[in-house]
Amino acid sequence: MIKNLDVKINNVQFVNTRNESKIHIHFRGVDSNNQININGYVPVSNEEYEANAGVEELQKLVKDKLIEELTA
């Protein structure tokens, strides 16, 4: 079911904490049956962000990170 989530990017936030740069990709995801609604953010590195610079690439990155976290 998670693989069928329609992920929309709401916001990309560049965060600097203690001389460390992070990027938070804020999202909303809904499955095709509207049974699952999930939102929040996933932290990514600068390298991950730059390697997935387009909207579709960021959506896939978010989905991959969600699957990784939810199946860990």
HELIX and SHEET records of a PDB file:
HELIX    1   1 ILE A    2  ASN A    4  5                                   3    
HELIX    2   2 ASN A   46  ALA A   51  1                                   6    
HELIX    3   3 VAL A   55  LEU A   70  1                                  16    
SHEET    1   A 3 ASP A   6  THR A  17  0                                        
SHEET    2   A 3 GLU A  20  VAL A  30 -1                                        
SHEET    3   A 3 ASN A  37  VAL A  44 -1                                        
END                                                                             
